[in-house]
Amino acid sequence: MYFSNMETLIKPIITEKMTAAGSSMNRFGFIVRSGANKIEIKNAVEKSYNVNVEKVWTQNYIGKVKTRNTKKGPVFGVTNRHKKAVVSLKEGETIDFYSNI
């Protein structure tokens, strides 16, 4: 099944840790569709940002069970599960997430 770039990449990860990794090691993180593989992620990043991707790392995060006590008793729920991808770009290339602001 073919997915477009916008369906594969959900959003970039913009945190202090990923910003530091982007400036020092040339690595950038994205939240991606849970069924996406490394080849689809690589192609989506290359088409969306016009860069060359060297390597892709992926991590699956399962939803955590959360409990909250209320007047009527405990309420149970689960946080959302997601997949995270970290891509390494070729030397000299970068992605500017702040250019659209």
C-alpha positions as CSV (number, residue, x, y, z in Angstrom):
1,M,0.0,0.0,0.0
2,Y,1.4,3.4,-1.0
3,F,1.2,6.4,1.4
4,S,2.2,9.9,0.5
5,N,4.9,11.8,2.3
6,M,2.5,13.7,4.4
7,E,0.8,10.5,5.6
8,T,4.1,8.9,6.4
9,L,5.6,11.8,8.4
10,I,3.2,13.0,11.1
11,K,5.3,15.8,12.7
12,P,8.9,16.6,13.5
13,I,10.2,16.2,17.1
14,I,11.3,19.6,18.3
15,T,12.8,19.2,21.8
16,E,16.1,20.4,23.4
17,K,17.6,16.9,23.0
18,M,16.7,16.6,19.3
19,T,17.8,20.2,18.5
20,A,21.2,19.5,20.1
21,A,21.5,16.2,18.1
22,G,20.6,18.1,15.0
23,S,23.3,20.7,15.5
24,S,26.1,18.3,16.7
25,M,25.4,15.0,15.0
26,N,23.2,16.1,12.0
27,R,20.3,13.9,13.2
28,F,16.6,14.8,13.1
29,G,13.6,13.1,14.7
30,F,10.0,12.6,13.4
31,I,6.8,11.0,14.7
32,V,5.8,8.7,11.8
33,R,2.9,6.4,10.8
34,S,3.1,3.2,12.9
35,G,3.1,1.0,9.8
36,A,5.9,2.9,8.0
37,N,9.2,1.1,7.3
38,K,12.7,2.6,7.1
39,I,12.6,2.9,3.3
40,E,9.3,4.7,3.3
41,I,10.5,7.1,6.0
42,K,13.8,7.7,4.1
43,N,11.9,8.5,0.8
44,A,9.4,10.7,2.6
45,V,12.1,12.8,4.3
46,E,14.1,13.2,1.1
47,K,11.1,14.3,-0.9
48,S,9.7,16.6,1.8
49,Y,12.9,18.4,2.7
50,N,15.1,17.9,-0.4
51,V,18.0,16.3,1.6
52,N,19.9,13.0,1.3
53,V,19.3,10.6,4.2
54,E,22.2,8.3,5.2
55,K,20.6,6.2,8.0
56,V,17.2,5.7,9.7
57,W,16.6,4.5,13.3
58,T,13.0,3.6,14.4
59,Q,11.5,3.0,17.8
60,N,8.0,1.8,18.6
61,Y,6.4,3.3,21.8
62,I,3.5,1.4,23.3
63,G,0.8,3.2,25.2
64,K,1.2,3.4,29.0
65,V,-1.7,2.5,31.3
66,K,-2.7,5.4,33.5
67,T,-4.9,5.4,36.5
68,R,-6.7,8.4,38.1
69,N,-8.7,8.3,41.3
70,T,-12.1,10.2,41.2
71,K,-15.1,10.5,43.5
72,K,-16.8,7.6,41.7
73,G,-13.7,5.3,41.8
74,P,-10.6,4.7,39.8
75,V,-10.6,5.6,36.1
76,F,-8.3,3.6,33.8
77,G,-7.0,4.7,30.5
78,V,-4.1,4.2,28.0
79,T,-1.9,6.9,26.4
80,N,-1.5,6.8,22.6
81,R,1.1,4.6,21.0
82,H,3.4,6.0,18.3
83,K,6.5,5.4,16.3
84,K,9.5,7.6,16.3
85,A,12.1,7.8,13.6
86,V,15.6,9.5,13.8
87,V,17.3,10.2,10.5
88,S,20.9,11.0,9.9
89,L,21.7,13.3,7.0
90,K,24.7,13.5,4.8
91,E,27.5,15.8,5.8
92,G,26.8,19.5,5.1
93,E,23.0,19.1,4.8
94,T,20.4,20.3,7.4
95,I,16.7,20.7,7.9
96,D,15.3,24.0,9.1
97,F,12.0,23.4,10.9
98,Y,11.7,27.1,11.9
99,S,11.7,28.6,8.4
100,N,7.8,28.4,8.2
101,I,7.3,30.4,11.4
